[in-house]
């Protein structure tokens, strides 16, 4: 399963989501941001690559819906922008939030 994580700047939250799957034998994960200044900017090709897209906030889903053709499920995780990369609390929140969609992680 190809998983895409999206936040605003692609600095802390979405890269953390992708990093959780770094050594997964069954999932591939990438991350992107919705801001024009994002480290990796969201694109139609990234959306097309993904089987499922997780966004950190409702506004990220709205931005995707306005700018891109969406043919897959977009899941809002409701994770605020108050965590650093790989913050243990952020990792736990992401793992718990995505479990119903991707199953148990190692």
Residue frames as a rotation matrix with the C-alpha (Angstrom) as fourth column:
UNK 1
0.583 0.812 0.000 0.00
0.812 -0.583 0.000 0.00
0.000 0.000 -1.000 0.00
UNK 2
-0.496 -0.688 0.530 1.29
0.679 -0.687 -0.257 3.47
0.541 0.232 0.808 -0.93
UNK 3
0.432 0.594 -0.678 0.62
0.897 -0.364 0.251 6.03
-0.098 -0.717 -0.690 1.78
UNK 4
-0.304 -0.468 0.830 0.93
0.517 -0.813 -0.269 9.80
0.800 0.348 0.489 1.43
UNK 5
0.114 0.244 -0.963 1.13
0.945 -0.324 0.030 12.13
-0.305 -0.914 -0.268 4.45
UNK 6
-0.128 -0.067 0.990 0.38
0.610 -0.792 0.025 15.81
0.782 0.607 0.142 3.91
UNK 7
0.170 0.179 -0.969 0.86
0.854 -0.517 0.054 18.84
-0.491 -0.837 -0.240 6.15
UNK 8
0.905 0.243 -0.348 1.62
0.100 -0.919 -0.382 22.50
-0.413 0.311 -0.856 5.45
UNK 9
0.541 -0.774 -0.328 5.38
-0.819 -0.574 0.004 22.91
-0.191 0.266 -0.945 5.18
UNK 10
0.871 -0.203 -0.448 6.42
0.015 0.922 -0.388 19.24
0.491 0.331 0.806 5.02
UNK 11
-0.034 -0.910 0.413 8.89
-0.639 -0.298 -0.709 19.74
0.769 -0.288 -0.571 7.84
UNK 12
-0.669 -0.250 0.700 7.66
-0.743 0.263 -0.616 17.93
-0.030 -0.932 -0.362 10.95
UNK 13
-0.014 0.775 0.632 4.33
-0.666 0.464 -0.584 16.12
-0.746 -0.429 0.509 10.85
UNK 14
0.843 0.415 -0.341 4.14
-0.524 0.497 -0.691 14.59
-0.117 0.762 0.637 7.38
UNK 15
0.041 -0.872 -0.488 7.83
-0.676 0.336 -0.656 13.54
0.736 0.356 -0.576 7.26
UNK 16
-0.585 -0.174 0.792 7.28
-0.769 0.430 -0.473 11.88
-0.258 -0.886 -0.386 10.65
UNK 17
0.458 0.834 0.307 4.35
-0.607 0.546 -0.578 9.93
-0.650 0.079 0.756 9.21
UNK 18
0.730 -0.240 -0.640 6.47
-0.529 0.393 -0.752 8.77
0.432 0.888 0.160 6.28
UNK 19
-0.299 -0.945 0.132 9.39
-0.804 0.174 -0.568 7.88
0.514 -0.276 -0.812 8.56
UNK 20
0.015 0.391 0.920 7.19
-0.825 0.525 -0.209 5.52
-0.565 -0.756 0.331 10.58
UNK 21
0.874 0.415 0.252 7.02
-0.184 0.763 -0.620 3.30
-0.450 0.495 0.743 7.48
UNK 22
0.285 -0.850 -0.443 10.72
-0.941 -0.336 0.041 3.55
-0.183 0.405 -0.896 6.59
UNK 23
-0.751 -0.658 0.060 11.40
-0.646 0.751 0.137 -0.17
-0.135 0.064 -0.989 7.08
UNK 24
0.092 0.884 0.458 7.96
-0.555 0.428 -0.713 -1.54
-0.827 -0.189 0.530 6.29
UNK 25
-0.831 -0.401 0.385 7.94
0.034 0.653 0.756 -4.55
-0.555 0.642 -0.529 3.96
UNK 26
-0.364 0.788 0.497 4.30
0.908 0.420 -0.001 -3.94
-0.209 0.450 -0.868 2.91
UNK 27
0.752 0.623 -0.214 3.84
0.574 -0.779 -0.253 -0.15
-0.325 0.067 -0.943 2.90
UNK 28
-0.423 -0.788 0.447 5.61
0.871 -0.490 -0.040 2.62
0.251 0.372 0.894 1.02
UNK 29
0.559 0.625 -0.544 5.17
0.765 -0.642 0.049 6.14
-0.319 -0.444 -0.837 2.38
UNK 30
-0.462 -0.603 0.650 5.96
0.742 -0.664 -0.088 9.63
0.485 0.442 0.755 1.17
UNK 31
0.077 0.476 -0.876 5.23
0.796 -0.559 -0.234 13.09
-0.601 -0.679 -0.422 2.46
UNK 32
-0.468 -0.156 0.870 4.43
0.711 -0.651 0.266 16.49
0.525 0.743 0.416 1.00
UNK 33
-0.565 0.258 -0.784 3.22
0.521 -0.625 -0.581 19.93
-0.640 -0.737 0.219 1.98
UNK 34
0.327 0.817 0.475 0.47
0.931 -0.194 -0.308 22.21
-0.160 0.543 -0.824 0.72
UNK 35
0.591 -0.143 -0.794 2.42
0.083 -0.968 0.236 25.47
-0.802 -0.205 -0.561 1.12
UNK 36
0.951 -0.310 0.009 4.23
-0.051 -0.183 -0.982 26.99
0.306 0.933 -0.190 -1.88
UNK 37
0.218 -0.912 0.348 7.27
-0.887 -0.334 -0.319 27.04
0.407 -0.239 -0.881 0.44
UNK 38
0.852 0.162 0.498 6.98
-0.399 0.816 0.418 23.36
-0.338 -0.555 0.760 1.44
UNK 39
-0.158 -0.954 0.256 10.13
-0.576 0.299 0.761 21.25
-0.802 -0.027 -0.596 1.41
UNK 40
-0.950 0.066 0.306 8.38
0.279 0.623 0.731 18.79
-0.142 0.780 -0.610 -0.93
UNK 41
-0.602 0.751 -0.271 5.30
-0.728 -0.656 -0.199 20.29
-0.327 0.078 0.942 -2.58
UNK 42
-0.115 0.683 0.721 2.13
0.094 0.730 -0.677 18.28
-0.989 -0.010 -0.148 -3.10
UNK 43
-0.677 -0.085 -0.731 1.48
-0.695 -0.254 0.673 17.35
-0.242 0.964 0.113 -6.73
UNK 44
0.436 0.862 -0.258 -1.05
-0.897 0.394 -0.200 15.43
-0.071 0.318 0.945 -8.75
UNK 45
0.106 -0.453 -0.885 1.55
-0.452 0.771 -0.449 12.73
0.886 0.448 -0.123 -9.39
UNK 46
-0.896 -0.394 0.205 2.06
-0.341 0.316 -0.885 12.19
0.285 -0.863 -0.417 -5.63
UNK 47
-0.231 0.899 0.372 -1.70
-0.828 0.019 -0.560 11.98
-0.511 -0.438 0.740 -5.11
UNK 48
0.512 0.411 -0.755 -2.02
-0.801 0.546 -0.246 9.52
0.311 0.730 0.608 -8.00
UNK 49
-0.404 -0.772 -0.491 0.83
-0.432 0.634 -0.641 7.40
0.806 -0.047 -0.590 -6.56
UNK 50
-0.832 0.014 0.555 -0.92
-0.549 0.133 -0.826 7.05
-0.085 -0.991 -0.102 -3.20
UNK 51
-0.597 0.686 -0.415 -3.52
0.443 0.714 0.542 4.43
0.668 0.140 -0.731 -2.34
UNK 52
0.531 0.705 -0.471 -4.56
0.809 -0.254 0.530 6.51
0.254 -0.662 -0.705 0.66
UNK 53
-0.305 -0.568 0.765 -3.82
0.266 -0.822 -0.504 10.09
0.915 0.050 0.401 1.69
UNK 54
0.297 0.300 -0.907 -3.61
0.954 -0.054 0.294 11.28
0.039 -0.952 -0.302 5.30
UNK 55
-0.049 -0.264 0.963 -3.74
0.203 -0.947 -0.249 15.02
0.978 0.184 0.100 5.91
UNK 56
-0.761 -0.380 -0.526 -2.94
0.563 0.016 -0.826 16.58
0.322 -0.925 0.202 9.26
UNK 57
-0.690 0.530 -0.494 -5.70
0.061 -0.637 -0.769 19.21
-0.722 -0.560 0.406 9.27
UNK 58
0.240 0.898 0.369 -9.05
0.629 0.146 -0.764 19.86
-0.740 0.415 -0.530 7.58
UNK 59
0.574 -0.031 -0.819 -7.60
-0.407 -0.878 -0.252 22.85
-0.711 0.478 -0.516 5.75
UNK 60
-0.584 -0.810 -0.053 -5.11
-0.500 0.307 0.810 20.55
-0.640 0.499 -0.584 4.00
UNK 61
-0.459 0.509 0.728 -7.98
0.649 0.752 -0.116 18.43
-0.606 0.419 -0.676 2.65
UNK 62
0.601 0.714 -0.358 -9.73
0.318 -0.625 -0.713 21.60
-0.733 0.315 -0.603 1.43
UNK 63
0.085 -0.670 -0.737 -6.58
-0.694 -0.571 0.439 22.73
-0.715 0.474 -0.513 -0.38
UNK 64
-0.820 -0.387 0.423 -6.24
-0.033 0.768 0.639 19.34
-0.572 0.510 -0.642 -2.08
UNK 65
-0.088 0.889 0.449 -9.92
0.758 0.352 -0.549 19.34
-0.646 0.292 -0.705 -3.08
UNK 66
0.617 0.318 -0.719 -9.59
-0.060 -0.893 -0.446 22.84
-0.784 0.319 -0.532 -4.60
UNK 67
0.163 -0.723 -0.671 -6.44
-0.838 -0.461 0.293 22.19
-0.521 0.514 -0.681 -6.61
UNK 68
-0.793 -0.596 -0.128 -6.32
-0.589 0.697 0.409 18.51
-0.155 0.400 -0.903 -7.53
UNK 69
0.135 0.760 -0.636 -8.35
-0.721 0.516 0.463 15.67
0.680 0.396 0.617 -8.95
UNK 70
-0.590 -0.288 0.754 -9.04
-0.783 0.432 -0.448 13.39
-0.197 -0.855 -0.480 -5.99
UNK 71
0.104 0.601 -0.793 -10.09
-0.677 0.627 0.386 9.83
0.729 0.496 0.471 -6.71
UNK 72
-0.253 -0.241 -0.937 -9.18
0.440 0.834 -0.333 8.31
0.861 -0.497 -0.105 -3.38
UNK 73
0.700 0.558 -0.446 -9.98
0.600 -0.120 0.791 8.64
0.388 -0.821 -0.419 0.25
UNK 74
-0.285 -0.708 0.646 -8.49
-0.013 -0.671 -0.741 11.62
0.959 -0.219 0.182 2.07
UNK 75
0.414 0.366 -0.833 -8.35
0.761 0.363 0.538 11.06
0.499 -0.857 -0.128 5.83
UNK 76
0.239 -0.282 0.929 -8.03
-0.371 -0.911 -0.181 14.03
0.897 -0.302 -0.322 8.21
UNK 77
-0.142 -0.414 -0.899 -5.94
0.634 0.660 -0.404 13.13
0.760 -0.627 0.168 11.26
UNK 78
0.770 0.464 0.438 -6.64
0.048 -0.727 0.685 16.39
0.636 -0.507 -0.582 13.19
UNK 79
0.343 -0.759 -0.553 -3.05
0.932 0.203 0.300 16.69
-0.116 -0.618 0.777 14.41
UNK 80
0.982 0.095 -0.163 -2.12
0.091 -0.995 -0.031 20.31
-0.165 0.015 -0.986 15.20
UNK 81
0.483 -0.840 0.247 1.15
0.313 -0.097 -0.945 21.89
0.817 0.534 0.216 14.10
UNK 82
0.665 -0.241 0.707 2.82
-0.694 -0.547 0.467 21.81
0.274 -0.802 -0.531 17.52
UNK 83
0.813 -0.389 0.433 5.24
0.084 0.814 0.575 18.91
-0.576 -0.431 0.695 17.27
UNK 84
0.051 -0.877 -0.477 8.82
-0.891 -0.255 0.375 18.50
-0.451 0.406 -0.795 16.13
UNK 85
0.186 -0.079 -0.979 10.02
-0.752 0.630 -0.194 15.77
0.632 0.773 0.057 13.78
UNK 86
-0.166 -0.171 -0.971 9.70
0.120 0.974 -0.192 12.30
0.979 -0.149 -0.141 15.37
UNK 87
-0.500 0.145 0.854 8.31
-0.826 -0.377 -0.420 13.70
0.262 -0.915 0.308 18.64
UNK 88
-0.996 0.057 -0.069 7.23
0.073 0.962 -0.261 10.55
0.051 -0.265 -0.963 20.55
UNK 89
-0.392 0.911 -0.129 3.75
0.040 -0.123 -0.992 11.99
-0.919 -0.394 0.011 21.14
UNK 90
-0.003 0.329 -0.944 3.38
-0.911 -0.390 -0.133 12.79
-0.413 0.860 0.300 17.42
UNK 91
-0.765 -0.338 -0.548 4.53
-0.549 0.787 0.282 9.28
0.336 0.517 -0.788 16.44
UNK 92
-0.882 0.462 0.091 1.99
0.281 0.672 -0.685 7.74
-0.378 -0.578 -0.723 18.84
UNK 93
-0.135 0.875 -0.466 -0.84
-0.321 -0.483 -0.814 9.97
-0.937 0.039 0.346 17.56
UNK 94
-0.190 0.015 -0.982 -0.11
-0.981 -0.034 0.190 9.09
-0.031 0.999 0.021 13.94
UNK 95
-0.938 -0.228 -0.259 0.16
-0.243 0.970 0.026 5.36
0.246 0.087 -0.965 14.66
UNK 96
-0.675 0.735 0.057 -3.15
0.291 0.336 -0.896 5.28
-0.678 -0.588 -0.441 16.54
UNK 97
-0.059 0.697 -0.715 -4.96
-0.511 -0.636 -0.578 7.45
-0.858 0.331 0.394 13.98
UNK 98
-0.187 -0.074 -0.979 -3.94
-0.980 0.078 0.182 5.46
0.063 0.994 -0.087 10.90
UNK 99
-0.835 -0.236 0.497 -4.34
-0.359 0.918 -0.167 1.95
-0.417 -0.317 -0.852 12.37
UNK 100
0.063 0.923 0.380 -7.98
-0.069 0.383 -0.921 1.52
-0.996 0.032 0.088 11.23
UNK 101
0.736 0.242 -0.632 -6.87
-0.573 -0.276 -0.772 2.21
-0.361 0.930 -0.064 7.64
UNK 102
0.229 -0.760 -0.608 -3.52
-0.803 0.206 -0.560 0.43
0.551 0.616 -0.563 7.33
UNK 103
0.715 0.097 -0.692 -3.58
0.187 0.927 0.324 -2.10
0.673 -0.361 0.645 10.15
UNK 104
0.910 -0.397 -0.119 -1.17
0.120 -0.022 0.992 -2.74
-0.397 -0.917 0.028 13.00
UNK 105
0.616 -0.786 -0.061 2.38
-0.482 -0.314 -0.818 -1.46
0.623 0.533 -0.572 12.54
UNK 106
0.408 -0.571 -0.713 5.43
0.636 0.738 -0.227 -3.30
0.655 -0.361 0.664 13.81
